[in-house]
Amino acid sequence: MTSSIDQQHQDSQTSVSRPWLIVMLREITVKVRDKAFIFSTITTLVLIVGLMGFSAFLWDRSSDYTVATDSQAGGQVVQIADSMLSDGDSMTAEQLSRDQARDLVADGDADAAVYQEDGQWVILVDTELGGTLNSTLSSAIAEFSMATNAERAGVGMEELRAGSEHRVEYLTGGEDRGLTTYILRLVFAMLFYMSALVFGLAIANSVLEEKQNRVVEILATAIPIRELLYGKVLGNCVLVFAQIGLYAGVGLAAANVTGVAADLGWAFEAAGWFIVFFVFGFAAQATIWAVLGSLASRTEDLQSNTTVISMVLVAGMFAGIMAQGPWLAVASYVPIISSIAMPVRLLEGQAQVWEPFVALALCLAFGWFMLRLGEKVYQRAVFQGGRSLKWREALKIEQ
Amino acid sequence: MEEPRPDGIRRRGSVTYAPSAQGTQLEVRGLTRTFGDTTVVDNISFSVEPGQMTGFIGANGAGKTTTMRMMMGVLKVTSGEVLWNGRPITRTDRAACGYMPEERGLYPKQSILDQLGYLGQLRGLTRAEALAEAQRLLERFSLGDRKKDKLETLSLGNQQRVQVAAALLHQPSALVLDEPFSGLDPTAVDSMVELLEEHMARGVPVLFSSHQLDLVDRLCDSMVILDGGKVLASGTADELRDSRPLRHRLRCAQDVGWVRGMPGVTVEDVDGCQATVALADDDARHALLQRALDSGLREFTDLKPTLSEIYREVTR
């Protein structure tokens, strides 16, 4: 026991082997205990689940139509209409006298009434004829009439229908996804913008806290100062990835539970790319925030010196939401901004297979350059109290 | 488990203070730092001996903090060197030091036990070791029941204690403390001194800066007086005192106005039956005492200069 303490005493004389790991772990543990962090994460999760639930409600809302009629023929029309409706929906006939049918529609107990008057079909509604009801009933009436006429003329239904089948082809995509694509663009853009800003500021504040309180001087005697930078950047990267992973996981689970997944399946590939780009894009700009924290001398300084990076992020967000064609294509190669723009192009099926890899490589190169430059600035600036510094000024400081 | 060790290791609580075989000697040689055209620390040299407490004194802006920061590697050295047992100091040596910077504050929003654990880990302890040692130190400072509190909720004096704990966690091989006693009440100073003495007993050299000259006088084995970036005087308290001209106090039954005009006697002050004098040689002493016996000699004592006096004299 005592000899192990001697040993321990010896060991304590050498510096730790992976200081960045200890710094990283502290960064993470402090943050996951932070009430504001927990609260914002839970709020976002609730929003995601809520959004999925809402979409499911929009997609899945099953309609049961009640249609009143006064004849056998009307009942058949409703039956045909029912078979034309999509899976969730149904239409039932209520066979009564014509006056009762009118009353039912007037009271709102039936969505419509169908009957024949003077050899013509009538669709009776109270104030408004919904699109689905209109089209299905109209088609059903046409179908019914055709069948009746065909029978009367002695022609089979199949012969009558021959050559009338058609199919729909889309130039892009498999079905109309305009709105969903737009919503996903919005979600990608907002998620990246918010995460980069929130976690970026967290990195800057964490650096500034150590600078202001001079803890950094104690830390500098224990470990090389760049290890501190690595630990902070990595710690926050891990946090933000865990958070985005959690969002994606919960979103996916909610999509499956609510049944939205079947409708959204086509978007998952782009969403997967978004996460990859998110990781690279966030990491590439994380060092910048650490450096900004080291350049500031008070919290107020952060407001002014983070303007440029905030503007870049805003630009990236707008490019992601609004840019089209060549603008979007250019944006999808600019590091940081590409984190939104490239997944958007993938979402819209505009990008070639090799394009995301090139964009990632550019992002990686940019991130590497920022880390090397940032290290130099950080090491100098973090010991300079008193006033806020500029990048150039900090680089000129004799360490 | 607790069998006595032949090499005389003392156990205190959970930690063993092993007297190091030779201790550590910390030395700066020709240390210089310039900022642009201004020389803040100008070619200074001194050493801090193993197991000794060295006071670093000087006015604000004398260069104390800059020197300490250079010693700890926080600031680059313009020229000169910092030596550890006679060889250039390495990063590993520095990591083994305990350092308390001038403007203080650890992490205000983290619990004190938690952050001490972290600082210990960065010094190479395991998390468990660091927490155990932090716990022990906090209990010693009567902060055991506040270990879960955030640092910012503690009084300034208590925050300072936590800061000291941070410097001592890893059984440092040397201590460099910038104004460790400022803001502490006398009891707190005493308990901290007691703690430092335990570390000195195992050969740890302690360098601390202070404005409180009486404290430095009371605590230090040696001192370094810095002014305008230069060392004005350094050495043990006795060496410093001996380097000053010795003065004496003479008190007799009768008036001693006669001291004026005696050969070899420099009179600093005469007040009725009492005088303060400096003597050129033994002849002068002999003559003075002879004459004093006639006046009814009551007292003749050496006046050792206080540190404050030496400080004022050298920085004048």
Interface residues (C-beta under 8 A of the other chain):
Chain A: M1 T2 I5 D6 Q8 H9 D11 S12 Q13 T14 S15 V16 P19 I22 V23 R26 V30 E209 E210 Q212 N213 R214 V215 E217 I218 L219 A220 T221 A222 I223 P224 F383 G385 E398 Q399
Chain B: M1 R5 I9 V15 T16 A18 F35 R69 M72 G73 V74 L75 K76 R91 T92 R94 A95 A96 C97 Y99 M100 P101 E102 E103 R104 G105 L106 Y107 P108 K109 Q110 Y118 L119 Q121 L122 R123 G124 L125 E129 A166 A167 H170 Q171 S173
